[in-house]
Amino acid sequence: MSALLTWLLLGLGGFCALSGALGIFRMPDFYSRLHPASTGDTLGQLLIIGGLMMGSDGLQTTLKLAVIAVLLFITTPTATHAISQAAYLSGLSCREEGEDDD
């Protein structure tokens, strides 16, 4: 049962990461692209690390993976916010209604 849950979490994490990457291409502007990149990346990382934690042998490895998961859970959204704020402060505007696609 543990092996099944491990592979299920790894598969779901890979799917979330892939769908986030594909979502980047579907969105029209920079700010819209940040959302699937951040959300898919964070959820995919947490699911993959959860699967690795389920499949790990020892407590020490599980604790190290848990620390990595907490750090990624904090830093990924923070980095996305910093990137969007830097883009806003530099004058990058949102795509306006009626603009042509690139």
C-alpha positions in Angstrom: 0.0 0.0 0.0 2.9 2.4 0.8 4.4 1.8 -2.6 1.1 2.5 -4.3 0.7 5.8 -2.4 4.3 6.7 -3.2 3.8 6.3 -6.9 0.4 8.0 -6.8 2.0 11.1 -5.1 4.9 11.1 -7.5 2.6 10.9 -10.5 0.3 13.6 -9.3 3.2 15.8 -8.6 4.6 15.3 -12.1 1.2 16.0 -13.5 0.8 19.3 -11.6 4.3 20.4 -12.6 3.6 19.6 -16.2 0.2 21.3 -16.2 1.8 24.4 -14.6 4.5 24.5 -17.3 1.8 24.1 -20.1 -0.3 26.8 -18.4 2.6 29.3 -18.9 2.2 29.0 -22.7 -1.6 29.4 -22.5 -1.7 32.7 -20.6 -1.7 36.0 -22.5 0.6 38.2 -20.3 3.4 38.2 -17.8 1.3 38.5 -14.7 -1.1 35.8 -15.8 1.8 33.5 -16.5 3.1 33.8 -13.0 0.1 32.1 -11.5 0.3 28.7 -13.2 4.1 28.8 -12.8 3.9 29.4 -9.1 0.9 27.3 -8.2 1.9 24.3 -10.4 5.5 24.4 -9.2 4.6 24.6 -5.5 2.0 21.9 -5.6 4.1 19.7 -7.8 7.1 20.0 -5.6 5.1 19.3 -2.4 3.5 16.2 -3.9 6.8 14.9 -5.3 8.5 15.4 -1.9 5.5 13.8 -0.2 5.9 10.8 -2.4 9.6 10.7 -1.7 8.9 10.9 2.0 6.5 7.9 1.7 9.1 5.9 -0.1 12.1 6.8 2.1 13.7 4.2 4.4 14.8 6.1 7.5 13.5 8.9 9.8 16.5 11.1 9.0 15.8 11.1 5.3 12.1 11.8 5.9 13.0 14.8 8.2 15.4 16.2 5.7 12.7 16.0 3.0 10.2 17.6 5.3 12.6 20.6 5.9 13.0 20.9 2.2 9.2 20.9 1.7 8.7 23.6 4.3 11.4 25.8 2.7 10.0 25.4 -0.8 6.5 26.1 0.5 7.7 29.4 1.9 10.3 30.5 -0.7 8.4 29.7 -4.0 5.4 32.0 -3.4 7.7 34.6 -1.9 9.9 34.6 -5.0 6.9 34.9 -7.3 5.6 37.8 -5.3 9.0 39.5 -5.5 9.2 38.9 -9.3 5.7 40.4 -9.8 6.4 43.4 -7.6 9.7 44.1 -9.5 7.9 43.8 -12.8 5.2 46.2 -11.6 7.7 48.7 -10.2 9.7 48.6 -13.5 6.5 49.7 -15.4 5.5 46.4 -17.0 1.8 46.8 -17.7 -0.9 44.1 -18.0 -2.3 43.2 -21.4 -5.1 45.5 -22.2 -8.5 44.5 -23.5 -8.5 44.3 -27.3 -4.8 44.0 -27.8 -3.6 41.5 -30.4 -1.9 38.2 -29.3 1.8 38.0 -30.0 
